């Protein structure tokens, strides 16, 4: 392991493919630890928050592990955080599943809702339309494909930045029945609806891009 390797904590709150994320991050050169320890999560160069399952269950697990505090305090200090799949969804204002509304972390406005598509869940490979200035998708062409597994998504992005001194979030989109938010780059907070750790070479490049910003 290189002495310059970035320390990344995969936050283990009971809802995520932590071993897959660990292997993928180690493969691209990160010094990875799986933990829910507060101090280790706070002090790492990067924090990755995975997530699988129901929005409400993930939020409960995250709060029980003080993950909401960790995410909030890291971001208040400009410390990088990346969410994956439901780990992205819980960053939004709220989620609606089976008619039940659950509060998210409210880092971004928006509602996680059921996808309107002929076939749900959206499971398999899909392309993503990223902004030209995306750092997350740097080095990847428009035909790069990523692995998705989800039935819910954010269909409307409403956060507008009017201060010219602040960079507007860069939002990437994918389509399954309808367009939905596939990834967001917003200062220290990045997230993907798809699973980069299951997306082969394209996912490895994306994780490399994230580690390069730490």
C-alpha distance (Angstrom), angle and dihedral (degrees) to the residues before:
residue distance angle dihedral
X1 . . .
X2 3.80 . .
X3 3.80 116.7 .
X4 3.80 86.4 -129.5
X5 3.81 94.5 54.6
X6 3.78 112.5 129.9
X7 3.80 116.5 -116.5
X8 3.79 111.2 -124.0
X9 3.79 124.9 -177.6
X10 3.79 118.3 -154.8
X11 3.79 101.2 -152.1
X12 3.80 110.0 -127.7
X13 3.80 108.3 -155.2
X14 3.81 96.2 143.6
X15 3.82 100.0 -93.1
X16 3.77 114.6 86.6
X17 3.79 148.1 57.5
X18 3.78 91.8 -94.1
X19 3.81 96.1 164.8
X20 3.81 93.1 51.5
X21 3.80 90.0 48.8
X22 3.81 91.1 47.4
X23 3.81 92.5 52.1
X24 3.81 93.5 46.2
X25 3.80 93.4 49.6
X26 3.80 93.0 45.5
X27 3.80 89.1 49.7
X28 3.80 90.7 60.4
X29 3.79 94.0 47.2
X30 3.80 107.7 -90.7
X31 3.80 124.4 138.6
X32 3.81 97.6 -125.2
X33 3.78 132.5 -163.8
X34 3.81 128.3 178.8
X35 3.79 109.5 -145.9
X36 3.79 146.7 128.0
X37 3.80 92.3 -149.8
X38 3.80 109.0 134.3
X39 3.80 98.5 -142.1
X40 3.80 95.0 44.7
X41 3.80 91.7 48.3
X42 3.78 91.1 48.0
X43 3.79 95.6 47.8
X44 3.82 100.1 44.6
X45 3.80 119.5 108.0
X46 3.80 89.0 -123.5
X47 3.81 135.1 14.5
X48 3.79 119.9 -151.9
X49 3.81 117.4 -161.9
X50 3.83 112.4 -164.3
X51 3.78 124.2 -171.8
X52 3.79 140.2 -173.2
X53 3.78 131.0 169.0
X54 3.78 130.9 25.5
X55 3.81 122.3 -1.1
X56 3.81 92.4 -131.0
X57 3.81 94.0 49.8
X58 3.79 92.1 48.0
X59 3.79 91.6 50.3
X60 3.80 91.7 50.3
X61 3.79 91.4 48.3
X62 3.78 91.9 47.8
X63 3.80 93.6 49.5
X64 3.81 92.1 45.9
X65 3.82 88.3 55.0
X66 3.85 92.3 45.7
X67 3.78 87.9 -115.5
X68 3.80 91.5 139.1
X69 3.83 89.4 59.7
X70 3.79 92.5 45.5
X71 3.80 94.2 50.4
X72 3.79 92.8 45.5
X73 3.80 95.4 47.1
X74 3.80 93.9 45.3
X75 3.80 90.8 51.7
X76 3.80 93.1 46.2
X77 3.80 86.6 59.3
X78 3.80 94.5 43.5
X79 3.83 93.0 -109.1
X80 3.84 113.3 153.6
X81 3.80 120.9 -103.5
X82 3.80 127.2 177.8
X83 3.81 125.4 -166.7
X84 3.81 125.0 -160.4
X85 3.83 127.9 -159.1
X86 3.82 107.5 -39.4
X87 3.80 84.6 5.0
X88 3.81 84.3 67.9
X89 3.79 95.3 42.6
X90 3.81 94.6 55.8
X91 3.81 89.2 58.6
X92 3.80 88.8 72.4
X93 3.78 128.3 83.5
X94 3.80 97.7 -96.4
X95 3.78 146.3 -22.1
X96 3.80 130.4 -134.9
X97 3.80 118.6 -153.7
X98 3.81 124.1 166.3
X99 3.78 89.4 -14.6
X100 3.81 92.9 -54.2
X101 3.82 118.1 121.5
X102 3.79 119.6 -149.8
X103 3.79 126.3 -174.4
X104 3.78 115.1 -119.5
X105 3.78 129.4 -161.1
X106 3.82 90.7 -80.0
X107 3.79 95.1 -141.0
X108 3.81 86.4 137.2
X109 3.80 130.1 24.4
X110 3.77 113.7 -114.3
X111 3.78 144.3 92.9
X112 3.80 126.7 -109.2
X113 3.81 104.8 -138.1
X114 3.82 138.5 167.0
X115 3.78 114.7 -75.5
X116 3.79 116.2 -110.2
X117 3.80 99.5 -135.4
X118 3.82 137.7 128.1
X119 3.80 90.5 -118.7
X120 3.79 123.0 37.9
X121 2.96 134.5 -144.8
X122 3.77 99.0 47.6
X123 3.80 96.9 -132.6
X124 3.78 124.4 170.6
X125 3.78 142.5 26.4
X126 3.78 124.4 -20.3
X127 3.79 140.1 161.8
X128 3.79 124.6 -113.8
X129 3.80 128.8 -143.1
X130 3.80 106.2 -139.8
X131 3.82 129.9 -177.6
X132 3.79 115.1 -97.7
X133 3.81 91.5 -116.1
X134 3.81 94.5 50.4
X135 3.80 114.1 139.6
X136 3.79 92.3 -170.3
X137 3.82 93.5 59.3
X138 3.82 96.4 36.5
X139 3.79 112.1 142.0
X140 3.81 92.9 18.9
X141 3.79 122.8 109.1
X142 3.80 126.3 -137.4
X143 3.80 91.7 -98.9
X144 3.81 94.6 59.6
X145 3.78 110.0 122.7
X146 3.78 129.3 -146.3
X147 3.80 132.8 -164.8
X148 3.81 117.8 -109.2
X149 3.82 131.0 -173.9
X150 3.82 112.9 172.1
X151 3.79 145.3 111.1
X152 3.81 97.1 -162.8
X153 3.79 132.9 56.1
X154 3.80 145.9 156.0
X155 3.81 108.4 -93.8
X156 3.82 99.3 179.2
X157 3.80 127.8 49.7
X158 3.79 111.5 -160.7
X159 3.81 106.6 164.4
X160 3.80 109.8 117.9
X161 3.81 123.8 -176.9
X162 3.80 114.5 -153.8
X163 3.80 99.0 172.0
X164 3.84 105.8 98.4
X165 3.80 89.9 -151.5
X166 3.81 91.6 62.2
X167 3.79 120.9 71.2
X168 3.79 113.2 -125.2
X169 3.81 116.1 -121.0
X170 3.77 114.4 -92.2
X171 3.80 108.7 -129.4
X172 3.80 124.6 -165.3
X173 3.80 123.8 -161.3
X174 3.78 139.4 -154.0
X175 3.80 130.6 -175.8
X176 3.79 130.4 -132.0
X177 3.78 108.6 155.1
X178 3.80 86.4 -33.1
X179 3.82 136.8 11.7
X180 3.80 116.9 -81.8
X181 3.80 136.8 173.4
X182 3.81 108.4 -85.4
X183 3.82 99.8 174.4
X184 3.79 141.9 -3.6
X185 3.81 131.8 -156.7
X186 3.79 110.3 -166.7
X187 3.80 115.1 160.0
X188 3.79 108.7 -72.8
X189 3.81 92.3 -7.8
X190 3.81 118.8 83.3
X191 3.78 128.4 165.4
X192 3.80 143.3 172.7
X193 3.80 131.2 -156.7
X194 3.81 89.6 -153.4
X195 3.80 127.0 65.8
X196 3.82 110.8 -103.8
X197 3.80 89.4 -177.2
X198 3.83 88.6 62.8
X199 3.81 96.3 39.7
X200 3.80 101.8 87.6
X201 3.79 119.6 -141.8
X202 3.81 93.4 -10.4
X203 3.79 91.1 54.5
X204 3.80 91.2 46.5
X205 3.80 90.5 53.6
X206 3.79 90.6 49.4
X207 3.82 92.5 51.2
X208 3.80 89.3 46.5
X209 3.81 88.4 54.2
X210 3.80 91.2 51.7
X211 3.82 93.8 47.6
X212 3.80 88.4 49.4
X213 3.81 89.2 63.9
X214 3.82 95.5 52.1
